[in-house]
């Protein structure tokens, strides 16, 4: 899977572990497919993905990844308005 947020999808962005899971920075049932289409994903090891400090259990971490995804979209794909149309809101 390709990402526009990070270059290397083979290692956890936090610890460098090669055992990664793909995290959809913009999530929700409908948004996962859109995130895939635009490369709004990041590689995280299991602990950094689903652990106590991962985006699924820590809203602050989740918002950090969401904002990074929106910044990447706006710098590489389209405008903030286009982002809003795709995802229903802006986090920036």
GIURHU-V19866 format. One record per pair of residues at least 24 apart in sequence whose C-alpha atoms are under 10 Angstrom apart, sorted by sequence separation. I is the first residue (numbers start at 1). J is the second residue. D is the distance in whole Angstrom. If there is no record, write none. Layout:
BEGIN
i->[I/I]
j->[J/J]
d->[D/D]
END
This chain:
BEGIN
i->[19/20/21/22/41/66/67/68/18/19/20/21/23/40/41/66/67/17/18/19/20/21/23/40/66/16/17/18/19/20/21/22/23/42/64/16/17/20/21/40/41/63/13/14/15/16/17/20/21/40/12/13/14/15/25/39/40/11/12/13/14/23/24/38/3/9/10/11/12/13/15/23/40/3/5/6/9/10/11/12/15/23/39/40/2/3/4/5/6/8/9/10/11/12/14/35/38/39/1/2/3/4/5/6/7/8/9/12/13/27/38/1/2/3/4/5/6/12/26/2/3/4/5/6/12/25/26/1/2/3/4/5/25/35/38/2/3/25/26/27/38/1/2/3/25/26/1/24/25/26/1/23/24/25/26/25/26/25/26/24/25/35/34/35/34/31/30/31/30/31/28/5/27/26/6/5/6/4/5/4/5/3/5/6/4/5/4/5/3/4/4/5/4/4]
j->[43/44/45/46/65/90/91/92/43/44/45/46/48/65/66/91/92/43/44/45/46/47/49/66/92/43/44/45/46/47/48/49/50/69/91/44/45/48/49/68/69/91/42/43/44/45/46/49/50/69/42/43/44/45/55/69/70/42/43/44/45/54/55/69/35/41/42/43/44/45/47/55/72/36/38/39/42/43/44/45/48/56/72/73/36/37/38/39/40/42/43/44/45/46/48/69/72/73/36/37/38/39/40/41/42/43/44/47/48/62/73/37/38/39/40/41/42/48/62/39/40/41/42/43/49/62/63/39/40/41/42/43/63/73/76/41/42/64/65/66/77/41/42/43/65/66/42/65/66/67/43/65/66/67/68/68/69/69/70/69/70/86/86/87/87/86/86/87/87/88/87/65/87/87/68/68/69/68/69/69/70/69/71/72/71/72/72/73/72/73/75/76/76/77]
d->[9/5/6/10/9/10/6/10/9/8/4/6/10/9/10/7/7/10/9/6/7/10/7/9/9/9/8/8/8/10/9/8/10/9/10/9/6/9/7/9/8/8/7/9/8/8/9/9/10/6/8/6/7/8/9/9/8/9/5/6/8/10/10/10/9/9/10/6/4/8/10/9/8/8/10/9/7/7/7/5/8/9/9/8/8/10/7/7/9/9/5/9/8/9/7/9/10/9/8/9/8/5/6/8/9/8/9/10/9/10/8/10/9/4/6/7/7/8/9/6/6/8/7/8/9/8/9/8/8/6/9/10/9/10/10/8/7/9/8/9/8/8/9/9/5/6/9/9/5/9/10/9/9/8/10/8/7/6/9/9/9/10/8/9/8/8/10/7/9/10/10/9/9/8/10/7/10/10/6/8/9/10/9/9/10/6/6/8/10/8/10/10/8/9]
END
